[in-house]
Amino acid sequence: VKEQDPPVVTAEKLKDVVTGNRVWRSMVRFSYPGTEKAQAQIVHGLFVTHIHPVKVNVRSIRLTYSWGLGLVSFFLFALLFVTGVLLMFFYIPFTERAYQDILGLETTVKFGRVLRSMHRWGAHLLVATMFLHMLRVFYTRAYRSPREFNWVIGVALFVTILLLSFTGYLLPWDQLSFWAVTASTNILPYAPFLGSKLRLLVLGASEVGQPALLRFYVLHVMVLPGVATVLISFHLWRIFKDGGLAASEARSPGRAAAPLAAPLVSTGNGASDGATVVRERTPRAKEPRLTVHTWPNLIILEALAGLAVTASVLIFSMFVSAPLRDPANPNVTENPSKAPWFLVNIQELFPHMGVLLGGIVIPTVVVLALMALPYVDTGKQGTGEWFLLDRRERWLVLWGAIYALAWTLGLVFLDNYYPIRTWAPRQEILSQTLIPGGIIAGVAFLLYLSVLPWRPRTRELLTLYFTAFVATYVTLTIIGSFFRGAGFVLVAPWDMGPSGLSF
Ligand code: HEM
């Protein structure tokens, strides 16, 4: 009997098996055509191109433009969604059980410790990446027309994500969470008009207890994720509708990034680097605009970013566990009782001024000023380009940061030894609001005077003040996080002890 040759498996045959059946064809309804027009139609019909254009400008997919920070924030949000749903299987928002449930995750639930850590570290990282994303958008002037409203949506997202992190902070029901929320909600009675009613509304009682835990839980797992999902969807859709990233409008020549793969379409007056780039003339920039197909150039980068984010958070969580202190005890005050690190910058203001000014007026003014920013800057020059391209602005950024750092450190230390509150002890409105408010306004005015000889333009003044704000915000966060010990007094970080950390 003649022995038969073993069947040969070729790539071609394998492809036929995978793609030549009904299940595959029900998912992918097209074959890959040879003409440019048909290829473009396919890219247009892909699911992902519902929020992406068929082609993107190569400037906007260059890593050194966006640093992928919005994308990373998006994937972190998705990761928090998935890990959050899994955590919900093991957690009941009942004061008698909450801490035990978290302990159970740490000790008995398989992979529970890693799951909880991924959720916690992911949430912290999201606050950081979102903040950096906002800086990137500001310093590339990507908030200008037609993207003003998307910037406003971004500011609303910023506040929503902070509230999401804050409401989640209470859920472990340990000493850290209980006292952090107690410290933070003590601001609420100072809100104008609503006063103590607002605290009652948020906590459901006069103190942090069962009603507060339930309210925070509902806000954390339903209301705020819902709001954030709507805002993020709208944010991404607006990027598409606003004509992609602002980098595509940049006027300086810049170098074209090499696309990941040969394009699906190649037309126009020819690309210089091996027909990988499509050149088109845009009426606005009056210079050749370089575009490539969204698939695979952008989509593969996005997929890689998603994988990198998930892998990094997973690996970090395998080695570093999320903290869990003793169970919440309303009778034993945690000392220092600090707000979560991303709000400790506000708490850092309280030793120096009244809660009304530091906790209500300043945060409200900051949020409103950020929202108004794109409507003040109506310029066009420099849109979609890093400020580093402009020498004057580089100096302004440096000057704004040094000025704010010096004044913030100086005032914090000065106030530590000569507290403003003692200047007019009987006149609360003077010592707690008018004097500290006047000092802040004076410092801001001096900053303006310091650059007046250079006749700064509006956008340069915005750069100066935005940078000064960021430097102050970061300095206050560092002082509050690492230099405040028991009784919230200034100490060296090594004297603070681990209980001073509010992560
Ligand atoms: C959870 C929070 C956020 C997510 C998931 C998110 C997502 C994104 C993504 C994916 C992009 C595309 C470019 C990139 O990857 O960097 C983008 C662009 C943009 N984002 Fe965000 N973002 C968030 C928060 C913010 C905030 C806080 C602001 C501003 C206050 C903001 C303002 C903008 C603007 C104006 C653009 C267009 C930028 C350009 O054209 O270059 N976003 N965002």
Boltz pocket constraint, residues with backbone or C-beta under 6 A from the ligand:
constraints:
  - pocket:
      binder: B
      contacts: [[A, 66], [A, 67], [A, 68], [A, 69], [A, 70], [A, 71], [A, 72], [A, 73], [A, 74], [A, 75], [A, 77], [A, 130], [A, 133], [A, 134], [A, 137], [A, 140], [A, 142], [A, 143], [A, 147], [A, 150], [A, 151], [A, 152], [A, 153], [A, 154], [A, 155], [A, 157], [A, 158], [A, 161], [A, 232], [A, 235], [A, 239], [A, 244], [A, 245], [A, 246], [A, 247]]
      max_distance: 6.0
